[in-house]
């Protein structure tokens, strides 16, 4: 579903959304790590590993939307 938006504009919109999303995701991950995680290296490792992988799920949907072919 592209809503009639040309691919060129979808790529620009997607880029901006991705940059904003990644910034706020990183701020959220760091804030939770600072205030909620215990001082345990293994738990921090697992947390940051999971957080580093999980951002790719919504980013993948955005990228998929950006790459949809233009409506004829």
N, CA, C and O atoms as a GROMACS GRO file, in nm:
protein
  288
    1UNK      N    1   0.085  -0.118   0.000
    1UNK     CA    2   0.000   0.000   0.000
    1UNK      C    3   0.089   0.124   0.000
    1UNK      O    4   0.153   0.156   0.101
    2UNK      N    5   0.094   0.192  -0.112
    2UNK     CA    6   0.182   0.308  -0.125
    2UNK      C    7   0.107   0.439  -0.119
    2UNK      O    8   0.168   0.546  -0.112
    3UNK      N    9  -0.026   0.433  -0.123
    3UNK     CA   10  -0.110   0.553  -0.117
    3UNK      C   11  -0.080   0.649  -0.231
    3UNK      O   12  -0.104   0.769  -0.218
    4UNK      N   13  -0.026   0.597  -0.342
    4UNK     CA   14   0.002   0.682  -0.457
    4UNK      C   15   0.126   0.767  -0.443
    4UNK      O   16   0.148   0.858  -0.523
    5UNK      N   17   0.208   0.742  -0.343
    5UNK     CA   18   0.331   0.819  -0.323
    5UNK      C   19   0.440   0.758  -0.412
    5UNK      O   20   0.463   0.638  -0.405
    6UNK      N   21   0.506   0.839  -0.494
    6UNK     CA   22   0.613   0.786  -0.578
    6UNK      C   23   0.729   0.732  -0.494
    6UNK      O   24   0.752   0.778  -0.382
    7UNK      N   25   0.801   0.635  -0.550
    7UNK     CA   26   0.911   0.572  -0.476
    7UNK      C   27   1.014   0.676  -0.431
    7UNK      O   28   1.071   0.664  -0.322
    8UNK      N   29   1.039   0.774  -0.513
    8UNK     CA   30   1.137   0.877  -0.477
    8UNK      C   31   1.100   0.944  -0.344
    8UNK      O   32   1.186   0.966  -0.259
    9UNK      N   33   0.972   0.978  -0.327
    9UNK     CA   34   0.926   1.042  -0.204
    9UNK      C   35   0.921   0.943  -0.088
    9UNK      O   36   0.950   0.979   0.026
   10UNK      N   37   0.884   0.818  -0.118
   10UNK     CA   38   0.881   0.716  -0.012
   10UNK      C   39   1.020   0.695   0.045
   10UNK      O   40   1.036   0.676   0.165
   11UNK      N   41   1.121   0.698  -0.041
   11UNK     CA   42   1.259   0.682   0.007
   11UNK      C   43   1.300   0.798   0.097
   11UNK      O   44   1.365   0.777   0.200
   12UNK      N   45   1.264   0.918   0.061
   12UNK     CA   46   1.296   1.034   0.144
   12UNK      C   47   1.222   1.027   0.277
   12UNK      O   48   1.282   1.047   0.383
   13UNK      N   49   1.093   0.999   0.272
   13UNK     CA   50   1.014   0.988   0.395
   13UNK      C   51   1.067   0.875   0.482
   13UNK      O   52   1.082   0.890   0.603
   14UNK      N   53   1.096   0.760   0.420
   14UNK     CA   54   1.148   0.646   0.494
   14UNK      C   55   1.281   0.675   0.559
   14UNK      O   56   1.305   0.634   0.673
   15UNK      N   57   1.368   0.746   0.489
   15UNK     CA   58   1.498   0.783   0.546
   15UNK      C   59   1.480   0.868   0.671
   15UNK      O   60   1.543   0.844   0.773
   16UNK      N   61   1.395   0.968   0.662
   16UNK     CA   62   1.372   1.057   0.776
   16UNK      C   63   1.311   0.979   0.892
   16UNK      O   64   1.354   0.995   1.007
   17UNK      N   65   1.212   0.895   0.863
   17UNK     CA   66   1.149   0.814   0.969
   17UNK      C   67   1.251   0.721   1.033
   17UNK      O   68   1.253   0.707   1.155
   18UNK      N   69   1.335   0.657   0.952
   18UNK     CA   70   1.437   0.567   1.006
   18UNK      C   71   1.536   0.640   1.096
   18UNK      O   72   1.570   0.591   1.204
   19UNK      N   73   1.582   0.756   1.053
   19UNK     CA   74   1.677   0.831   1.134
   19UNK      C   75   1.617   0.873   1.268
   19UNK      O   76   1.681   0.861   1.372
   20UNK      N   77   1.494   0.921   1.264
   20UNK     CA   78   1.426   0.961   1.388
   20UNK      C   79   1.402   0.839   1.476
   20UNK      O   80   1.425   0.845   1.597
   21UNK      N   81   1.356   0.730   1.417
   21UNK     CA   82   1.330   0.607   1.492
   21UNK      C   83   1.456   0.556   1.560
   21UNK      O   84   1.454   0.523   1.678
   22UNK      N   85   1.566   0.548   1.486
   22UNK     CA   86   1.691   0.496   1.543
   22UNK      C   87   1.741   0.585   1.655
   22UNK      O   88   1.791   0.535   1.756
   23UNK      N   89   1.729   0.716   1.640
   23UNK     CA   90   1.771   0.807   1.746
   23UNK      C   91   1.691   0.782   1.874
   23UNK      O   92   1.749   0.765   1.982
   24UNK      N   93   1.558   0.778   1.861
   24UNK     CA   94   1.476   0.758   1.980
   24UNK      C   95   1.489   0.617   2.036
   24UNK      O   96   1.480   0.597   2.157
   25UNK      N   97   1.511   0.518   1.951
   25UNK     CA   98   1.534   0.382   1.998
   25UNK      C   99   1.662   0.378   2.083
   25UNK      O  100   1.663   0.319   2.191
   26UNK      N  101   1.768   0.441   2.034
   26UNK     CA  102   1.894   0.442   2.108
   26UNK      C  103   1.878   0.515   2.242
   26UNK      O  104   1.932   0.470   2.343
   27UNK      N  105   1.805   0.626   2.243
   27UNK     CA  106   1.782   0.698   2.369
   27UNK      C  107   1.703   0.612   2.468
   27UNK      O  108   1.735   0.608   2.587
   28UNK      N  109   1.601   0.544   2.419
   28UNK     CA  110   1.521   0.456   2.505
   28UNK      C  111   1.605   0.342   2.560
   28UNK      O  112   1.599   0.312   2.680
   29UNK      N  113   1.683   0.278   2.475
   29UNK     CA  114   1.766   0.165   2.517
   29UNK      C  115   1.868   0.210   2.622
   29UNK      O  116   1.887   0.141   2.722
   30UNK      N  117   1.932   0.323   2.600
   30UNK     CA  118   2.030   0.372   2.698
   30UNK      C  119   1.965   0.412   2.829
   30UNK      O  120   2.020   0.386   2.936
   31UNK      N  121   1.849   0.475   2.822
   31UNK     CA  122   1.779   0.516   2.944
   31UNK      C  123   1.739   0.396   3.027
   31UNK      O  124   1.759   0.394   3.149
   32UNK      N  125   1.684   0.295   2.963
   32UNK     CA  126   1.647   0.173   3.036
   32UNK      C  127   1.771   0.108   3.094
   32UNK      O  128   1.768   0.061   3.208
   33UNK      N  129   1.880   0.104   3.019
   33UNK     CA  130   2.002   0.042   3.068
   33UNK      C  131   2.057   0.115   3.190
   33UNK      O  132   2.105   0.052   3.284
   34UNK      N  133   2.050   0.245   3.190
   34UNK     CA  134   2.105   0.323   3.301
   34UNK      C  135   2.021   0.308   3.427
   34UNK      O  136   2.076   0.290   3.536
   35UNK      N  137   1.889   0.315   3.413
   35UNK     CA  138   1.804   0.322   3.531
   35UNK      C  139   1.744   0.189   3.576
   35UNK      O  140   1.703   0.178   3.691
   36UNK      N  141   1.739   0.089   3.489
   36UNK     CA  142   1.668  -0.034   3.525
   36UNK      C  143   1.756  -0.159   3.533
   36UNK      O  144   1.722  -0.252   3.606
   37UNK      N  145   1.866  -0.163   3.462
   37UNK     CA  146   1.946  -0.286   3.459
   37UNK      C  147   2.035  -0.297   3.582
   37UNK      O  148   2.090  -0.197   3.629
   38UNK      N  149   2.049  -0.419   3.635
   38UNK     CA  150   2.144  -0.437   3.745
   38UNK      C  151   2.287  -0.427   3.692
   38UNK      O  152   2.311  -0.439   3.572
   39UNK      N  153   2.380  -0.407   3.782
   39UNK     CA  154   2.520  -0.394   3.744
   39UNK      C  155   2.579  -0.533   3.724
   39UNK      O  156   2.654  -0.584   3.808
   40UNK      N  157   2.544  -0.594   3.612
   40UNK     CA  158   2.587  -0.729   3.580
   40UNK      C  159   2.624  -0.731   3.432
   40UNK      O  160   2.540  -0.704   3.347
   41UNK      N  161   2.748  -0.763   3.403
   41UNK     CA  162   2.797  -0.758   3.266
   41UNK      C  163   2.723  -0.850   3.171
   41UNK      O  164   2.697  -0.813   3.057
   42UNK      N  165   2.690  -0.972   3.217
   42UNK     CA  166   2.620  -1.066   3.129
   42UNK      C  167   2.480  -1.016   3.094
   42UNK      O  168   2.438  -1.025   2.979
   43UNK      N  169   2.408  -0.966   3.193
   43UNK     CA  170   2.273  -0.914   3.169
   43UNK      C  171   2.278  -0.795   3.075
   43UNK      O  172   2.194  -0.782   2.986
   44UNK      N  173   2.376  -0.708   3.094
   44UNK     CA  174   2.391  -0.593   3.004
   44UNK      C  175   2.422  -0.639   2.861
   44UNK      O  176   2.368  -0.585   2.765
   45UNK      N  177   2.508  -0.740   2.849
   45UNK     CA  178   2.541  -0.793   2.717
   45UNK      C  179   2.417  -0.846   2.646
   45UNK      O  180   2.393  -0.814   2.530
   46UNK      N  181   2.340  -0.928   2.716
   46UNK     CA  182   2.219  -0.986   2.656
   46UNK      C  183   2.119  -0.876   2.622
   46UNK      O  184   2.056  -0.880   2.516
   47UNK      N  185   2.103  -0.778   2.710
   47UNK     CA  186   2.010  -0.668   2.686
   47UNK      C  187   2.048  -0.589   2.561
   47UNK      O  188   1.964  -0.565   2.475
   48UNK      N  189   2.175  -0.550   2.552
   48UNK     CA  190   2.217  -0.471   2.436
   48UNK      C  191   2.218  -0.555   2.307
   48UNK      O  192   2.194  -0.502   2.199
   49UNK      N  193   2.244  -0.684   2.319
   49UNK     CA  194   2.236  -0.771   2.202
   49UNK      C  195   2.092  -0.776   2.151
   49UNK      O  196   2.068  -0.762   2.031
   50UNK      N  197   1.997  -0.797   2.242
   50UNK     CA  198   1.856  -0.802   2.203
   50UNK      C  199   1.810  -0.667   2.148
   50UNK      O  200   1.742  -0.662   2.045
   51UNK      N  201   1.846  -0.559   2.215
   51UNK     CA  202   1.806  -0.426   2.169
   51UNK      C  203   1.868  -0.394   2.033
   51UNK      O  204   1.806  -0.327   1.950
   52UNK      N  205   1.989  -0.441   2.010
   52UNK     CA  206   2.056  -0.417   1.883
   52UNK      C  207   1.995  -0.495   1.768
   52UNK      O  208   2.009  -0.455   1.652
   53UNK      N  209   1.929  -0.605   1.799
   53UNK     CA  210   1.864  -0.685   1.695
   53UNK      C  211   1.720  -0.640   1.674
   53UNK      O  212   1.672  -0.637   1.561
   54UNK      N  213   1.650  -0.606   1.782
   54UNK     CA  214   1.507  -0.577   1.774
   54UNK      C  215   1.473  -0.452   1.692
   54UNK      O  216   1.364  -0.444   1.636
   55UNK      N  217   1.564  -0.356   1.684
   55UNK     CA  218   1.532  -0.236   1.607
   55UNK      C  219   1.519  -0.267   1.458
   55UNK      O  220   1.457  -0.192   1.383
   56UNK      N  221   1.578  -0.379   1.416
   56UNK     CA  222   1.575  -0.414   1.274
   56UNK      C  223   1.437  -0.457   1.227
   56UNK      O  224   1.407  -0.448   1.108
   57UNK      N  225   1.352  -0.505   1.318
   57UNK     CA  226   1.218  -0.549   1.277
   57UNK      C  227   1.133  -0.434   1.222
   57UNK      O  228   1.086  -0.443   1.109
   58UNK      N  229   1.112  -0.326   1.298
   58UNK     CA  230   1.036  -0.215   1.239
   58UNK      C  231   1.110  -0.148   1.124
   58UNK      O  232   1.048  -0.099   1.029
   59UNK      N  233   1.242  -0.145   1.131
   59UNK     CA  234   1.319  -0.084   1.021
   59UNK      C  235   1.300  -0.164   0.893
   59UNK      O  236   1.294  -0.106   0.784
   60UNK      N  237   1.290  -0.295   0.905
   60UNK     CA  238   1.267  -0.378   0.787
   60UNK      C  239   1.135  -0.349   0.720
   60UNK      O  240   1.126  -0.346   0.597
   61UNK      N  241   1.031  -0.326   0.800
   61UNK     CA  242   0.901  -0.291   0.742
   61UNK      C  243   0.905  -0.156   0.671
   61UNK      O  244   0.845  -0.138   0.566
   62UNK      N  245   0.977  -0.062   0.730
   62UNK     CA  246   0.989   0.070   0.666
   62UNK      C  247   1.065   0.057   0.534
   62UNK      O  248   1.024   0.116   0.434
   63UNK      N  249   1.173  -0.018   0.534
   63UNK     CA  250   1.252  -0.036   0.412
   63UNK      C  251   1.171  -0.110   0.306
   63UNK      O  252   1.178  -0.076   0.188
   64UNK      N  253   1.095  -0.210   0.348
   64UNK     CA  254   1.010  -0.283   0.253
   64UNK      C  255   0.908  -0.188   0.190
   64UNK      O  256   0.884  -0.194   0.069
   65UNK      N  257   0.849  -0.100   0.271
   65UNK     CA  258   0.753  -0.002   0.219
   65UNK      C  259   0.821   0.093   0.121
   65UNK      O  260   0.763   0.129   0.018
   66UNK      N  261   0.944   0.134   0.153
   66UNK     CA  262   1.016   0.226   0.066
   66UNK      C  263   1.042   0.164  -0.072
   66UNK      O  264   1.044   0.236  -0.172
   67UNK      N  265   1.061   0.033  -0.078
   67UNK     CA  266   1.099  -0.034  -0.202
   67UNK      C  267   0.982  -0.085  -0.285
   67UNK      O  268   1.004  -0.144  -0.391
   68UNK      N  269   0.859  -0.064  -0.241
   68UNK     CA  270   0.744  -0.108  -0.320
   68UNK      C  271   0.744  -0.038  -0.455
   68UNK      O  272   0.779   0.080  -0.465
   69UNK      N  273   0.706  -0.110  -0.560
   69UNK     CA  274   0.702  -0.046  -0.693
   69UNK      C  275   0.593   0.060  -0.699
   69UNK      O  276   0.493   0.053  -0.628
   70UNK      N  277   0.616   0.157  -0.785
   70UNK     CA  278   0.517   0.263  -0.803
   70UNK      C  279   0.388   0.206  -0.861
   70UNK      O  280   0.390   0.111  -0.940
   71UNK      N  281   0.277   0.264  -0.821
   71UNK     CA  282   0.147   0.224  -0.877
   71UNK      C  283   0.140   0.273  -1.022
   71UNK      O  284   0.185   0.383  -1.054
   72UNK      N  285   0.083   0.193  -1.105
   72UNK     CA  286   0.072   0.229  -1.247
   72UNK      C  287  -0.049   0.314  -1.271
   72UNK      O  288  -0.075   0.354  -1.384
   0.00000   0.00000   0.00000
